[in-house]
Amino acid sequence: MPEIDQQRTVDALREVWSSIETFCEELPADHWTHPVPLPGWDVRSTFIHVFATEAMLLGRTPTVEIETGGLDHVKNPIGAMNEQWIATYADAPPHELLTEFKALTTERLATLEAMTAEQWAEVGPSPVGQAPYGRFMQIRVFDCWMHEQDMRAGLDLPGHESGVAVDVALDEMTLAMGYVVGKRAGAPKGSSVTFDLTGPGWRRIHVEVDERATVVESLDRPATVTLKMPVIWFSRIAGGRQDAAEHLDRVEVGGDERLGRQIVANLAYTV
């Protein structure tokens, strides 16, 4: 895995947090209760989740405990913890949530800016198991940007489709494409795939299948399959926000259509 640049990643977090803050500052009061494409959550829940994760990384814990056994969307202890945080801020009006968001993200940015290269590279727990802290923060960029897009999708207010945060989020998603193509979709040895992502944050991701499926810089021959779609729809399908079967019209499949559809059907890789 390529080394994760500390300053670029911190800049990406600064950008996505600033974008979320600006977006939510402008929301009318009734918009906070609009549902988002995550079971059981609305804009308010999603916003709390973003800054509560940073509170947790600062060593804080929720102050309210609730029974989550009856909540169908809670599947694991992390999901239960998310609900404790949401309950902790249940009575806070939007302006107080925004104040908390700004205070926590400002503190986190200061912490991250002060980290040494050794601390950035230190291996520890992360959402993908033991990993360098820098990888964990790359995942945070991806997670925060995805949740910003959840809120925007819930309100049909698109935006923030390019910039360093989008680039870093796509860096994180790119790491999963070998797993998607090889393990989830079962692409055969000798095949190759190009994800041609369009729009302001455009990117091409190439995967070559040999003994295993590997993301590569380029292909030395035409891809077996080309999947062309907007960056936003790639992120929404891969992030499990949209059912690929319902949105195949947004994906242009070139080459081996059967394999292409098989890959799209297995593109969702997040928990």
VOMARKOL-584339 format. One record per residue (C-alpha): x, y, z. Coordinates in Angstrom, 3 decimals. Layout:
! VOMARKOL-584339
@px X; py Y; pz Z;
...
This chain:
! VOMARKOL-584339
@px 0.000; py 0.000; pz 0.000;
@px 1.407; py 3.448; pz -0.880;
@px 2.501; py 5.699; pz 1.978;
@px -0.277; py 8.016; pz 3.109;
@px 0.781; py 11.661; pz 3.106;
@px 0.062; py 13.252; pz 6.467;
@px -0.451; py 16.863; pz 5.403;
@px -2.604; py 15.935; pz 2.411;
@px -4.831; py 13.768; pz 4.601;
@px -5.161; py 16.433; pz 7.295;
@px -5.979; py 18.987; pz 4.587;
@px -8.649; py 16.596; pz 3.288;
@px -10.218; py 16.306; pz 6.740;
@px -10.155; py 20.091; pz 7.087;
@px -11.876; py 20.430; pz 3.706;
@px -14.610; py 17.861; pz 4.320;
@px -15.355; py 19.140; pz 7.831;
@px -15.544; py 22.711; pz 6.544;
@px -17.868; py 21.602; pz 3.738;
@px -20.151; py 19.725; pz 6.159;
@px -20.226; py 22.664; pz 8.567;
@px -21.084; py 25.184; pz 5.839;
@px -23.725; py 22.872; pz 4.385;
@px -25.440; py 22.279; pz 7.712;
@px -25.245; py 25.909; pz 8.840;
@px -27.543; py 26.804; pz 5.951;
@px -30.194; py 24.143; pz 6.590;
@px -33.691; py 25.191; pz 7.652;
@px -34.803; py 23.610; pz 10.937;
@px -37.150; py 21.104; pz 9.282;
@px -34.363; py 19.744; pz 7.043;
@px -32.542; py 18.199; pz 10.006;
@px -35.185; py 15.461; pz 10.299;
@px -35.104; py 14.400; pz 6.648;
@px -34.131; py 10.715; pz 6.259;
@px -30.833; py 9.807; pz 4.607;
@px -29.908; py 6.637; pz 2.661;
@px -28.890; py 4.881; pz 5.890;
@px -31.502; py 2.768; pz 7.739;
@px -32.897; py 4.500; pz 10.798;
@px -30.971; py 7.755; pz 10.395;
@px -31.818; py 11.304; pz 9.388;
@px -29.632; py 14.344; pz 8.670;
@px -29.315; py 15.095; pz 12.390;
@px -28.205; py 11.546; pz 13.277;
@px -25.646; py 11.550; pz 10.489;
@px -24.211; py 14.922; pz 11.506;
@px -23.894; py 13.790; pz 15.137;
@px -22.189; py 10.593; pz 14.055;
@px -19.485; py 12.528; pz 12.203;
@px -18.429; py 14.686; pz 15.145;
@px -19.080; py 12.017; pz 17.787;
@px -16.474; py 9.797; pz 16.145;
@px -13.959; py 12.612; pz 16.561;
@px -15.039; py 12.983; pz 20.193;
@px -14.344; py 9.280; pz 20.674;
@px -10.891; py 9.675; pz 19.106;
@px -10.247; py 12.420; pz 21.659;
@px -10.986; py 9.916; pz 24.414;
@px -14.541; py 10.947; pz 25.233;
@px -17.546; py 8.702; pz 25.729;
@px -21.321; py 9.184; pz 25.328;
@px -23.153; py 10.290; pz 28.467;
@px -26.486; py 8.604; pz 27.694;
@px -27.130; py 4.877; pz 27.448;
@px -30.156; py 3.487; pz 25.625;
@px -31.396; py 0.009; pz 24.827;
@px -30.706; py -0.660; pz 21.136;
@px -32.004; py -4.235; pz 20.903;
@px -35.209; py -3.098; pz 19.226;
@px -33.464; py -1.055; pz 16.541;
@px -33.305; py -3.155; pz 13.377;
@px -30.523; py -1.053; pz 11.850;
@px -28.151; py -1.730; pz 14.764;
@px -26.127; py -4.813; pz 13.792;
@px -23.050; py -4.712; pz 16.059;
@px -21.466; py -3.001; pz 19.089;
@px -20.202; py -0.111; pz 16.955;
@px -23.744; py 0.501; pz 15.735;
@px -24.975; py 0.437; pz 19.338;
@px -22.296; py 2.954; pz 20.343;
@px -23.384; py 5.245; pz 17.505;
@px -26.901; py 5.261; pz 18.933;
@px -25.580; py 6.168; pz 22.408;
@px -23.902; py 9.221; pz 20.910;
@px -27.053; py 10.206; pz 19.025;
@px -29.038; py 9.882; pz 22.265;
@px -26.441; py 11.995; pz 24.096;
@px -27.266; py 14.938; pz 21.833;
@px -30.989; py 14.201; pz 21.491;
@px -32.106; py 17.474; pz 23.102;
@px -29.524; py 19.758; pz 21.509;
@px -30.859; py 22.253; pz 18.936;
@px -29.012; py 22.531; pz 15.601;
@px -26.981; py 25.586; pz 16.612;
@px -25.579; py 23.689; pz 19.617;
@px -24.744; py 20.705; pz 17.421;
@px -22.881; py 23.015; pz 15.053;
@px -20.953; py 24.561; pz 17.951;
@px -19.952; py 21.101; pz 19.170;
@px -18.975; py 20.039; pz 15.650;
@px -16.739; py 23.070; pz 15.202;
@px -15.080; py 22.697; pz 18.612;
@px -14.351; py 18.986; pz 18.203;
@px -13.074; py 19.177; pz 14.634;
@px -10.876; py 22.175; pz 15.507;
@px -9.366; py 20.224; pz 18.391;
@px -8.841; py 17.164; pz 16.220;
@px -7.124; py 19.182; pz 13.495;
@px -4.724; py 20.623; pz 16.061;
@px -3.988; py 17.117; pz 17.348;
@px -3.372; py 15.769; pz 13.860;
@px -1.171; py 18.699; pz 12.835;
@px 0.996; py 18.127; pz 15.926;
@px 1.545; py 14.409; pz 15.282;
@px 5.056; py 13.267; pz 14.488;
@px 5.836; py 11.096; pz 11.473;
@px 6.382; py 8.205; pz 13.874;
@px 2.941; py 8.654; pz 15.431;
@px 1.359; py 8.893; pz 11.965;
@px 2.984; py 5.607; pz 10.988;
@px 2.242; py 3.793; pz 14.260;
@px 0.165; py 0.651; pz 13.761;
@px -2.976; py 0.264; pz 15.831;
@px -6.676; py -0.618; pz 15.651;
@px -8.737; py 0.796; pz 12.795;
@px -11.982; py -0.054; pz 10.960;
@px -9.956; py -2.395; pz 8.721;
@px -8.031; py -4.088; pz 11.543;
@px -4.471; py -3.256; pz 12.558;
@px -3.193; py -0.453; pz 10.335;
@px -1.009; py 2.668; pz 10.448;
@px -2.737; py 5.676; pz 11.994;
@px -2.439; py 7.460; pz 8.655;
@px -4.559; py 4.764; pz 7.018;
@px -7.143; py 5.195; pz 9.771;
@px -7.303; py 8.913; pz 8.981;
@px -7.645; py 8.202; pz 5.262;
@px -10.643; py 6.052; pz 6.183;
@px -11.977; py 8.972; pz 8.250;
@px -11.838; py 11.213; pz 5.164;
@px -13.760; py 8.594; pz 3.192;
@px -16.308; py 8.115; pz 6.001;
@px -16.897; py 11.837; pz 6.531;
@px -17.243; py 12.550; pz 2.815;
@px -19.643; py 9.630; pz 2.393;
@px -21.769; py 10.924; pz 5.255;
@px -21.759; py 14.416; pz 3.774;
@px -23.067; py 12.848; pz 0.574;
@px -25.681; py 10.933; pz 2.612;
@px -27.015; py 14.223; pz 3.967;
@px -26.918; py 15.859; pz 0.552;
@px -28.713; py 12.883; pz -1.023;
@px -31.395; py 12.900; pz 1.658;
@px -32.129; py 16.534; pz 0.893;
@px -31.454; py 16.330; pz -2.865;
@px -28.794; py 19.035; pz -2.528;
@px -25.723; py 17.739; pz -4.415;
@px -22.300; py 19.263; pz -3.971;
@px -18.677; py 18.787; pz -2.917;
@px -17.941; py 16.472; pz -5.838;
@px -14.281; py 17.446; pz -6.249;
@px -11.341; py 18.550; pz -4.121;
@px -8.664; py 16.957; pz -1.980;
@px -11.207; py 15.236; pz 0.283;
@px -12.828; py 13.555; pz -2.722;
@px -9.392; py 12.523; pz -4.015;
@px -8.446; py 10.990; pz -0.658;
@px -11.820; py 9.259; pz -0.317;
@px -11.294; py 7.726; pz -3.764;
@px -7.772; py 6.671; pz -2.756;
@px -9.364; py 4.673; pz 0.063;
@px -12.026; py 3.174; pz -2.170;
@px -9.423; py 2.245; pz -4.782;
@px -7.713; py 0.000; pz -2.217;
@px -10.848; py -2.177; pz -2.083;
@px -11.276; py -2.713; pz -5.814;
@px -8.984; py -5.754; pz -6.038;
@px -11.109; py -7.418; pz -3.354;
@px -14.304; py -6.409; pz -5.163;
@px -13.182; py -7.702; pz -8.554;
@px -11.365; py -10.842; pz -7.415;
@px -13.130; py -12.043; pz -4.269;
@px -16.628; py -10.609; pz -4.445;
@px -17.215; py -10.745; pz -8.191;
@px -14.966; py -13.751; pz -8.897;
@px -13.404; py -12.323; pz -12.056;
@px -11.353; py -15.071; pz -13.780;
@px -7.582; py -15.153; pz -14.068;
@px -6.391; py -13.219; pz -17.089;
@px -9.231; py -10.692; pz -16.985;
@px -8.901; py -6.995; pz -16.255;
@px -11.221; py -4.153; pz -15.332;
@px -11.154; py -0.392; pz -15.733;
@px -13.467; py 1.747; pz -13.612;
@px -13.893; py 4.945; pz -15.625;
@px -15.285; py 7.413; pz -13.099;
@px -16.654; py 10.611; pz -14.571;
@px -17.555; py 14.031; pz -13.257;
@px -15.595; py 16.760; pz -11.424;
@px -13.635; py 14.256; pz -9.307;
@px -12.983; py 11.876; pz -12.207;
@px -10.574; py 8.946; pz -11.942;
@px -9.650; py 5.703; pz -13.676;
@px -8.987; py 2.609; pz -11.568;
@px -7.417; py -0.444; pz -13.222;
@px -7.559; py -3.966; pz -11.786;
@px -5.644; py -6.895; pz -13.231;
@px -6.461; py -10.495; pz -12.258;
@px -3.577; py -12.959; pz -12.087;
@px -3.193; py -15.263; pz -9.089;
@px -5.063; py -12.517; pz -7.311;
@px -6.788; py -9.313; pz -8.374;
@px -4.534; py -6.293; pz -7.990;
@px -5.011; py -2.580; pz -8.538;
@px -2.393; py -1.409; pz -11.056;
@px -1.325; py 1.950; pz -12.463;
@px -2.175; py 0.973; pz -16.039;
@px -3.027; py -1.998; pz -18.263;
@px -0.826; py -3.207; pz -21.107;
@px -3.843; py -4.274; pz -23.159;
@px -7.525; py -3.248; pz -23.449;
@px -9.551; py -4.081; pz -20.340;
@px -11.824; py -7.110; pz -20.402;
@px -14.484; py -4.903; pz -18.848;
@px -14.876; py -1.131; pz -18.660;
@px -17.364; py 0.284; pz -16.170;
@px -18.150; py 3.946; pz -16.750;
@px -20.191; py 5.844; pz -14.181;
@px -20.177; py 9.166; pz -12.279;
@px -17.924; py 9.313; pz -9.203;
@px -20.947; py 9.959; pz -6.989;
@px -22.776; py 6.851; pz -8.190;
@px -19.644; py 4.739; pz -7.860;
@px -19.352; py 5.874; pz -4.245;
@px -23.029; py 5.329; pz -3.529;
@px -23.104; py 1.798; pz -4.968;
@px -19.726; py 0.784; pz -3.480;
@px -20.774; py 2.296; pz -0.149;
@px -23.994; py 0.290; pz -0.087;
@px -26.223; py 3.355; pz -0.296;
@px -27.888; py 2.314; pz -3.546;
@px -28.850; py -1.098; pz -4.882;
@px -26.755; py -1.638; pz -8.003;
@px -29.552; py -3.625; pz -9.655;
@px -31.795; py -0.567; pz -9.510;
@px -29.239; py 1.753; pz -11.058;
@px -27.608; py -0.193; pz -13.857;
@px -28.838; py 2.512; pz -16.211;
@px -26.229; py 4.810; pz -14.643;
@px -23.398; py 2.384; pz -15.460;
@px -22.078; py 2.040; pz -19.010;
@px -20.626; py -1.457; pz -19.415;
@px -18.008; py -2.007; pz -22.110;
@px -16.471; py -5.321; pz -23.138;
@px -17.651; py -8.473; pz -21.363;
@px -21.138; py -7.380; pz -20.338;
@px -21.886; py -10.452; pz -18.212;
@px -18.734; py -10.011; pz -16.137;
@px -19.300; py -6.270; pz -15.975;
@px -22.771; py -6.693; pz -14.510;
@px -21.403; py -9.292; pz -12.104;
@px -18.833; py -6.791; pz -10.842;
@px -21.398; py -4.004; pz -10.461;
@px -23.710; py -6.360; pz -8.568;
@px -20.876; py -7.064; pz -6.110;
@px -19.469; py -3.556; pz -5.915;
@px -20.856; py -2.775; pz -2.439;
@px -18.052; py -3.666; pz -0.028;
@px -18.608; py -1.582; pz 3.113;
@px -20.260; py -2.950; pz 6.247;
